[in-house]
């Protein structure tokens, strides 16, 4: 009921009280008055409006209504019973007749007027106070839309700013969460507040592992938020997978261009392989035996990388190689100086050697010895070396021209050998003649003095006949 209606009703009641005595109001029904009615509806019709405002407001509004309710004891009428007006008991007419009875009735009505006014004034104040409070509550109430992690809801609130709204709704936000508008922004009716909680994401992108935070609700949104190119990429989880508040571990391998050089050809492909070996398999290139790549097969192939495949083949080869024999020389005083006699002929030994042969892209490499085994031991050669001085002359041959003979036979060279290989030395001894004259070894290996000595001995035995073409030079 409005304030004007209340005033009009109070004035009307006053006029009735002044003109004639009102009959007493009916007594209330027995039993306690309901506590939900703070005052009598006959005197405060605005309580209906107040109850309508409370019905359309959240619980916080009820709390505010209680907070704004009057607390003065003389205004709290909830527990006051609605008492009927008391009329004076009807007594026997006093002596003096009806005139005295009318005067007594007027005095009773006059006495009742202050009591009625005293009841109407507090009730009118309560009605005015509740009407003004209800208007203030309706003005402070705000209808807002709160969306938390994609779940929207519309609610009423008396919060002044975004942070107060979040506190009322029990929404905690941290450093990695997104709040729009910002928590310190003012809040008005019709506003929308969006909250997205941050989620930890352990992201391994093209082999590089790092931890990031995202407010996206699913894998696809997180990839877009982080700027990861996912077309053709390998993902360890579905794009539609929801990321929980506890986070997610995600492996992403983007599509890359890799070039292989193998067998004289170039192979280029787009791949999201995790290793070089996988990319080789996609390119149809097989590694055999000892084949290698310029990047380890277990390595990660990067975008724009060129990888060379080296073909390697290997084999083994066994060779038998000689072992040279040793020579042991001993002095012999019975032999002329410069004379050597082989007592035991030396023999070479043999060893079996195993080599590893390797070719790289068809080019042979230096063999590598991997095994060595002696199959035959060498025999040491024993040589006697003469120490006896040569005689200075041979009787009957000293006066001849031996240098002219040597010049004619060999050109004066002690190590000369004829084309047949049967004659050698200054005087072209054959091996049999040389041995018969006491020589050892080969004549061309003996000193020039020994060769001349042996030639003189041969002349004493046979004259110049051993040198049919050059023998006459001895006499010049």
Secondary structure by P-SEA (a helix, b strand, c coil): ccaaaaaaaaaaaaaaaacccccccccccccccccccccccccccaaaaaaaaaaaccaaaaaaaaaacccccccccccccccccccccccccccccaaaaaaaaaaaaaaaaaaaaaaaaaaaaaaaaaaaaaaaaaaabbbbbbbcccbbbbbccccccaaaaaaaacccccccccccccccccccccbbbbbbbbbbbbccccccccccccccccaaaaaaaaccccccccccccccccccccbbbbbbbcbbbbbbbcccbbbbbbbccccaaaaaaaaccccccccccccccccccccbbbbbbbbbbbbbbbbbbbbbbbbbbbbbcccccccccccbbbbbbbbbbbbbbbbcccccccccccbbbbcbbbbbbbbbbbccccccccccccccaaaaaaaaccccccccccccccccccccccaaaaaaaccccccccccaaaaaaaaaaaaaaccccccccccccccc
